[in-house]
Amino acid sequence: MAVKLRKVWVAVHLWIGLLIGPLFVLIGLTGSLLVFDHALDEQLNPGLLLTEGSGTRRPVADVIAAAERSHPEGGTAAAVSRPRVENGVWTVWFPGGTADAPVFTQVLVDPYTTEVRGRRAWGEYTMSIAYKLHFQLLTGRTGQTVVGVGGFLLAASVCSGVLLWWPLWRASWRAAFAVRSGRRRVYDLHKLIGIASAAFLLVIAFTGIYMTFPETSKSVVTAIATPTEEPKDLKSTTSSTAQSITPDRAVEIAKEQIPGAEFDHLHPPQGTDGVYEVALRQPGEPTRSFGRTQVWIDARTGEVLVVRNPHDGTAADAFMAWQFPLHNGEAFGLVGRWVVFAAGLAPAALYVTGFLLWRRKRRSQREHPAEATTSPSPPADTTATAALSGTSA
């Protein structure tokens, strides 16, 4: 029975790796690239994203006004994000396109002079293309579904690999972790890279599945715990005698609600009765690339309408907030990012070593067909011995 079950896991591990392995390689390599997406983007486009200016930064209101004046389609900015680094620029976002094919344009503004450094559409520059390749294979919803299914298959491949490795660990430390010379080296590298990256790949696969199927994932989470819903239908005072507050004042009001929080981004009011939504980031939030603390403010009176503090959220809120920062490693700072970067390279190493093992075995079967048909598989309790003697792949 154990021998038959082992054969099943060998087949699962082999055919998922051979058939779906190239997809794992592509998603893994692009994922490693995206771990440091902002820094790479700045290196690729320094004239657009970095400034040599210094002195006093201009008000947020001036930044938004400069972006709106320069935007060819006109309209009100949908969001404005602070400079990511000290010598970075403001990013002002404008929506466009259609409901079926939305287009989001960035206008990049110098924080010291409010000079517009340039504009670009998300999905048309290098790092955003890499993101669409990673998340949707450049084919929209269909590609996104393929990536999500690939996440399940990656988890199955990792689990089957661990199950095949486990008898080696039970036999001896050397059988489980040794890297030997000669013909055995490729096999040993495959098993060592696999077991070293297994836990990280499972976390990446799980969080990736969650983000690939957000509605389904949220419904599953909601069935277990209750998330905090986004406030709806918030409106500002429409009295003609009320004077609108500035974006900078809205940021000040928001920060007064959460002492110690840092400003991250802001959504200006849309329409005559729109509200400000100010996003802050507090110490202890797992997401470091953007803030999840939100404050909604009446754009006319400055009255605080809603405060959403993630530290006061439900278990469902906390679970959902951890998915993205676990996926790219930022929850654990620079060390976490480098760990995820290395884990993203693992599928490529596993595919190459696994393919070499499969090709060697196929060549051996062609050269010695009688042995391939008459030699039984080693029993489960002798797997470690067979591996050490070089007869197991």
N, C-alpha and C positions, 0 to 999 in steps of 0.2 A: 504493500500500500504506500509506504513512504517513497519507494522508488518511482511508482507511478505518479505520485504527487509532485515529486521533484522534476520529472519529465514535463509535467504541465507547466511548472514555473519556468523551466528552461525555455520551453517553446514560447511562452508569453514574453519573457524577457528578450529572446532572440528576435522575434518578428516585430514587436513594437520598436525595438532598436533599429532594425534594418529598414522598416517601411516608414516609420515616423521620425526616425533619428534626424534626418536633414531639417525637419521643421524645428525640432528641439535645438539644433545647432543655430539656426537663424534667430530664433527667439532669444536664445541665451546670449549670443554675441551682441545683438542689438540692445538687449537688456543691460549688459555690461557697459556698453557705450552710454546708455541713458542714465546710468548711476551718477555720472558727472556731466549731465547735459548742459547745465547753465554755464559751467566753467569752460567747457569745450566750445559752446556757442560764442562766448566772449573772446576766446582765442581765435576762432574762425572769423569773427566780425568785430574786431577791436574799434574800428572807426565808427561803427554803428552803435555799439553797446557800452563803450568806455569813453570817458572824458578826461581831459587834462585840466579842466576848470578847478577853481578853488575859491574860497571865500564864503560868503553867506548864500545859502540855498534860497531860491525864490519860493514864494508861497505855492501851495498845491493848486490854488485857484488859477494862478498864472500859467502853470504847467498845463492844466486842462484847457484853458482858453487858447493857448498856443497850438495845442494839438487839434482842437476843434476848428480853428481858423485854417489849418493846413490840410485838413481832411477833405479830399475832393468831393466826396458825397455829402459833406456837411453832417448835420445831426449832432446829437448829444453823446458824449462819451459814455460807454457802458460801465467802464471800470478803469481805475488807475492804480498801478502797483509801484511801490517805492523802489528805489535803486537797490539791487541785490548786494552790491559791494560799495565800498566808499567812493570809488571813482566810476560807479555805474550811472545809468540813465533811468529816467522814469519811463514806464511802459503804459501807454494809454490805449485802451481797447475800444474798437468800434465794431458793432455787428453789421452783417450785410448778407447778401445772397438770399436764398429762399429757405422755407421751412425744411424742405427735403435736402437742400444743398447749402447749408449755412456757411458763411465766410466770416472769419474774425481777423480784422486787420489791426496790427500794432503800429502805433505812432511813437517813435522813440524821441524823448525830449531831454535836453541837457538841463540838469537841476540848477545850474548856476546862472545860465544865460537864457533859458527857455528856448534855445535854438532847437529846431526840429532836425534831428540827425538823419532821419530817414523813416521809411515805413515798409512794412512787409506783411504778407498774409500768412497766417498760421497754416502749415501744411505745404508751403512752397519754399521753405529754406531747409538747409541740411538737417538740423537736429529735429525739426518737426516732422520731416519726412521719415527720419529714423524712428520716431515715435509711432507714426502711422504704420510703418512696416512692422514694428514690434507688436502693436496692439490690434491691427486690422489687416496686415499683409497687403496694404495699399488697395484693398478691395471692399472697403466699407463694412457693412453689417455682416455680409457673408464671411469675409475674412476674420472678423471678430469672433464669429461662432466657431470657425475652424480653430482659432487660437484657444478658445475656451475648452473645446473638446480635447485639444492637444494637452491642456493642463491636466485633465483627468488621465490621459494616457501616460503623461510623464510621471504622475503619482503612481500609476500601476507599474510602470517600468522600474521606478526606484524601489517600490515595495517588493517586487519580485526579485530584484537584485539583492536586497537585504536578506530575504528568505534563503536565497542560494548561498549567501556568504555566511549565514549564521552557523551552520555545522562546522565551518572552519574555526570560528571563534570558540565554539565548544570544545574543539579538539586541542588547540594550543594557540598561544599568542603569535607564535612564528607563522603558523599556517594562515592566520587571519591578516597579518600585517607585513610579512616579509616581502621584500622585492629582490628576487634572485636574478642571476645573470643568464645569458643564453636564451633559448626558446621560451623559457618560463617568464621572462621579464615583461612581455606585453600583457600576459594574463595577470601577473601580479600588479602591474600598474593600473589595469582596468579595475580590479577589485579594490585597490587602495584608493584610487580617485573616487570610485563609486561610494564606498562606505564613508569616506571623509566628507563628501558633499551631500550625502543622502538627506540629512535633517534639514539643511539649508534649501535644497531643491524642493523638498516637500512643502516647506513654508512658502517659498516663492510660487510653487504651483497652486497651493491653496488660495493665497491672496490674489494671485492672478485670475483664478476662476471666479473669485468673488467680484472682482472689478470688471471682468468680461461680461458677466451676467448680473448686472447691478439690481435690476428689478426682482429677479428670482431670488437672489441672495438676500435682499432686504426683506422679502416676504418670509423667508425661512427664519431670519433673525427676529422679525416681528412676532412670529408665532411663539417664540421662546421668551422674549423680553420686549418691552415697549420703548421704542426710540422717541426722542423729542422731535416733534414736527416743526418744520419751518413756519414762522408766522405768515399769515396770508392777509391780503387786503388792507395792509397798513397804508394810511394816507396822512399827508400833512395838512395843516390848517390852510384853508383856501381864502381866508379873509384878505381883502385887498389892502388892508392897513398893516398887515404883518409883513415885515421885511425878512427876506431869506437870509439865513446864516451862511457863512462861507464854508467851503470844504475844510479849511484849516481849523475853523471853530468847531466843526463837527468832530474832527479828530481829537481836539482838546477835550470836548465833552465826553467822548467815548473813553479816553484814557483816564478821566476822572472816575469813571465807574469801576475800572479795573486797575488800581495802582500797581505800577511795576510792569505793566504790559507794554509791548512795543507795537507801533503802528505797522501794519502789513499792506493792506490795500483798502480801497474805498470804491463804493458804487454810488455815483452821484444820483440825485433824484431824477426820475424820468417823468416828464409831464408836469403840469402845474401843481398837482397834489402828490407828487412822488416824495419819497423819503430817502434820507441818507442811510446807507448800510456801511458801517465801518468795521473792518476786520482787524483784530489785534492778535498778537501771539504772546502767550504767557510762558514763564518757565514751567517745565514739566509737561508741556504738550508734546506728544510723540512726533507730530508732523513739524519739521523744521523749515521746510521750503515755503510754507504759507501758514497764516494764522487761522485758527478755527474759533476764536473768541469773537462773537459778533454783537454789535450794538446798533439798533435801529433808532433813528433820531428824526423828529419832525423838522423838515427843512426850513420851515417858517419860524417856529418858536424856539427850536433847540431842545424841546422836551424829549426826554428819553422814553421811547415807546416800548422797547423790548431789549433785554440783555440776555444773551445766551452764553453762559459760562460753561465750557466743556468739563471743568473740574466738578461741576454740580450736576452733570448729566447722568443718564441711566446706564445700566450695564450694556444695553444695546448701543448707546451712543459711543461708549468707550471701545466696544468691539469694532464698530465700523471705523472709528477714528484711527485705529491701529493698522488697518489693512494696507493702505498705501505706504506709510513709513516702514512697515515690515518688508514690503515688497522691494523697495529700493534701498533698504538698510539705514535710512536716515534717522530712524528711531534711536539708533545707538551711535550717532555721530559719525565721524570720519572712519572709525574702525568698522562700524557696521556697513558703511558704503563699500569699503575695500573687501569685506567678506562677501557681500553680494556680487561685487565685480568679479571676484575669483569664482564664485559659484556659477556665474553666467558663462564662464569659460569651460566649466566642467563638461557640459553636454558635448562640446566639440571634441574634447580629449576622450570621452567615453565612446563616442561614435567611431573615432579613428581606431582606437585600440580594439573595440568590439568588432569592427569590420575586418581588421587584420586577423583576429582570431577566427572569425567565420570563414574568411578566404583560405586561411591555412588548413582549417578542418576540411573544407570542400576539396582542396587540392589533395589532401591525404586520402579522402574517400575515393577520389578518382584513381589515384595511384595504387591504392590497396583496397579494392571493393570487397574482397572476401572478409577482411578484418572488420570493415564497417558494418557488415550485416551479421556477423557471428559474435562480435565482442559485446557482452552485455554491459549495461551501465553499472557503475559501482554502487553498492548499497549506500543508503544515506549515512550510516555510521562510519563508512570508510571514505567518505568524500574528501576529508582533510588529507588523508594519506595519499589518495590518488592525486590531489592537487600538488602536494609536495613532490610527488614522483614525476610530475609533468604530464600525467595522462588525462587530467581533467582540464577543460577549457571553460 
